[in-house]
Amino acid sequence: MNSDGQKIAVLGLGPMGRALASAFAGGGHAVTVWNRTPGRMPAALELVAAAALSSASESASEPAPAPAISIAESVQSAVHAAEVVVACLIDNEVVRQVVDGVDFGGRPLVNLTSGDPGQARDMAAWAASRGIGYLPGAILTSTPMIGTPAGTVLLSGDAAIHAAVAPALSALGGRIVYLGPDPARASAFDVALLDLFATATNGLLHAFGLATAEGIAPTEFAAFATGIGSLLPDMATRFAEQLEAGDFPGTRSTIASAASGIRHVTAAARAHGLDTGMLDTVRRAIDRAVAQGYGADGLGRLATAFRLEVEPGRISE
């Protein structure tokens, strides 16, 4: 362990938990691990140690010492062995079950478990009610990127706790970003980005399904699909500027033209027996915008059209 190393406990040894433990150990921290399924810990520990040693060796000019990693028999012993506790479990309810009743003794809990913004606020209030110093976060990169310059983790919540744990968390990647005191802010970014990933990925897969149904070979289709993906960075920047300005010029394309296009696509997909649920959602948003008089506006306006009008007792689409 280097002179700046800390004692860190990692609760949860799923794929991401193992990646976190490896990055901490590879960064010179003494790591104690705990898993809900004790029988899996020895094998998981071997993977963690191997990855940590590889990471440490890559960044060292001399042969790296064996990483300091140990197994805790209980959550309480893992917490007592650490200065910083990091949780990465299946969901926030499991985090509550695991740490409820544990004496943290002033040690901070960094929760990198996935969840939605409402859960993030609830967890922060729950931790505060039990006297646990708490900092939630969201991991935005896949397991191979953890501990590399591309590793990205968002954090939000108590600023003093962030300042205390920031040196240790820097081992997780090159972009460890603190977003401010709202404990739900990191989760808000996470769910919005997951929304983008889920709809973009499944939109691509749906398009492959439609192309295949029309007799187009997947590799033949992919040659053109890559061009669609290259449009997204410019669209993200342009739409963001339009949304902040509240101005949606229809100089490139209009919502009215999108209304025509989405009907052609939906009809073709339905003719081949494909599920058109995603396309129907987009069509309804376009129809709402047109009905509100925005047909001549640019596509950026549609970001405001996905919100359903909620009335007592029903949802209107």
N, C-alpha and C positions, 0 to 999 in steps of 0.2 A: 504493500500500500504506500502511495506517495505521501509526502508531508502534508498535503492538503486534503487527503482522503477523509471521508466521513464513514460512519457506520449507518448502513441503510438496510431496512427491512423491505422485502418485496412480498406482498400477499397475493398469491395467485400465480400459478406456473403453467398457464395456457401458452399458446404460441407467443402472444404479445408479452405476457409476464416474463417468459424466458428471455425474450429479446431485451426487455428492460433490465433484468438482473445481469445479463451478459454485458450490456453497455456500462452499467455501474461498476461491475467488477473489472472490466477492461479499462475503465477510466481511473482505476486505482483506489476504489472504495471497498471497504469490507462489507460484504453482502450476506444477510441472513434471509433465507427463503422459507416460505410456508405455503402449503397447498391444501385445499380441502380434501383431496384424495391422497392420503399418506403413501399408499402403495406406489404411486406414480412418481414420487419425489426423487428416489435415487437415479432413475433413468433421466428424469428432467434435469437433475443436477449435473449429470455428466455432459448433457448438451450445453447447459449454461456455461460450465467451466471451459469446455472446448472452444466455444464461441468467444468467451471473454479472453482466453489466452491468445487466440488468433488476433483479436482486436488489439490487445496490448502489444503483441509482437510487431504488428504492422506499424504502430506509431512509435516504437522504441528503437534507439540506435544500438542497444545491447539486448541480449536475450532477456525476455520478460520473465519475472518470477511467476510462479503459479498463483492464480487469482485467489483471493481470500473469500471463500463462499462456504457457508455452513447451513445446515438444516435445523429449523426450529420445530419442536414437537407440538407447540401450541401457538396461537396468535399472541397470547400474553408474553410468552418467552421471546417471540420474534420482536415484539414491540420493545421489551426491556433491553434487548441486545442492540437497539438502534438509536440513532439520533434523529433520523428522518424515516417515516413510514410511508411506503408507496403501495397503493392498492390498485390492482387491475384484475377485476373479477367479471363474472358474466353479466351482472346488472347491479344497480344500486341497492335493491332490496337485499341481495346477498351480502353486499358490503355492510349494510346495517346489521344483519344477523351475525356476521363474522366479528365485528368490532364492538357490538353492544356488550357492555359490562366490562370491557377491557380497560385497565388503568393505563392511560397514555403518559401520565406523569409529565405533562407539558410538552411532549414530543408532537410535532406537527404530522398530520395525516394529509398526504397528497393523493387525491382520488382521480385516477386516470381511467376509470371505468366509463364506458359509453352510456349515454342517457340523453334525455331531452331537457330543455331549459327549465321546465317546471320541476322535474326531478332534481335538477341541480340546486334550485332554490330551497326545495324541501330538505335535501341532504345537508345543506349549509346550516339551515335552522335546526335540524336534528342534531348535528354535531355540536353546535353552539349550546344547545340545551344540556349537553352532556360534558361540557367543558373541554371539548376536543378542538385544538387549533386545526383549522381545516382550509385546504386549498384545492378546488376542483380544476380539472384540466381536460383537454381533448387531444388525442393523438391523431395527426392528419396523414401519417405515412405508414406504409406497410412494414412488416417486421424486418425485412432485410435492410431497410433504411435507418432503423434505430441505431444510434451511436455513430452515424456518419454525418458529413456536412449537410446532407439532404434531409436528415431527420427533423421533423417539424412537430412541435408540441405547443398548444395554446393553453394559457393559464389565466384564471381570473378569480378575484376574491380578495381576501385580506392582504393589503400591501406589505405589512410587516412580516407576515408569514412567507409571502413570496420572496422578500429580501433575504430571509433566513435560509430558504431552501434552494434559491437560485444557483449557488455554486455547485451543489450536488446535481441538480437537474441538468446542468450544462453538459453532462456526460451523454445525454440522450440524443443530442444532435446539434446541428449548426443553426437551427431556427427555433429557439425556445422563447416564445413571445408572450409577454404579460399584457393583458388587454384592459386592466382596470379593476375596480373594486366590486363590480356586479358579479356574484358567483355564477350567474347563468350565461355570461357573455361568451365564454369559451364554448359552451355547449350550443349556443345559438349559431355561432360560426360553423360548428361541427355539423349540425343537422341541415343547415342550408347547403353546405358543401356536399353532404351525403345525398341531398335532394338532387343536386346537379349531377353527381356521379351516377346515382340510380337511374334517373330519367334518361341521361345521355347513353349509358351503357345498354339499358333495356330498349331504348329507341334504336340503337344500332342493331341489336339482336333481332328486334322486330322487323327492321328493314331487311336484314339477311333472310328472314323467313318469307317476306313478301317477294324479294328478288328470286329466291329459290323456287317459290311457287310459280313464278313467271318464266322459269327455265333459265335463269341467269346463274352461272357458276359462281360460287362464293368468291373465288380469287378474282374473277372478272369484275364482280361488283366492288370488291375491296379497293381496286385501283381507283375507282371514282369516289368511294366513301371517304377516303383519306382527305380528299379536298374539302369535304364538308367540315371535318374536324378542324381544319386549319383556319376556318372562319371564326371559330368561337372566341379566341383571345381578343380580337378587335371588337367583336360584338359585345363582349362583357364590359370592356372599357367604355364603349360608346353608349350602351344602355345605361350604365351607371351614371354617366354624366347627364344623360337625358332625364333619368329619374330624379336626380338631385335638383336639376333645373326646372322640372315640371314641364318640359317642352319636348314634343315627340314629332319632329318633322317627318313627313312621309315621302321624302325625296328619294330614298333607295327602294323602299317597298312599303305597301300599306296594309292595314288590317283587312280591308275589303278584298284585296287580292289574295291574302292568306286564307280568307273564308272560302274562296273558290278552290284553292289548292288543297285544303284539308279535306274537302268533300270528295275530290277525286281520289285521294290516297285512301280515305276510309272506305269508299265504295270498292276499290280494287282489293283491299285487304279482306273486306267482308265477303266478297265474291269467292275468295279462296278459303273461307272458313277460318280466318285468323281472328283472334281476339282483338277487338278494336277499342278496348277500354281506355288506353292511354290517349289514342287519337280522339275519342269521344270527349275526354276531359278538355283537351286543347280546343276542340270545336266549340264546346259550350262557352269557354272563356272568350273565344273570338266572337261568338254570337252575342254575348253580353256586351262586349265593347262596341260592336256595331249598333246594337239596340240603344246604347247610350249616346250614339252620335259620333263615335270616334273612328268610323270606317276609313277616313282619309288620313288618320294618324299613322306614324311609324310603328313597327312591331314592339318597340320598347314599352309602349303604353299597356301592352298585355300583362305586364307584371302587376298591374293594379286590378286586373280583371279576373284573377283566379280566386279572389276572396268571395265566398258565398254570402248571400244576404240571409242573415239569421233572424227569424221572427219567432215569437213565442210558440213552441210546440212543433215547429217544422223548419226544414232547411229548403230554401228555394234555389233551384239551379236555373 
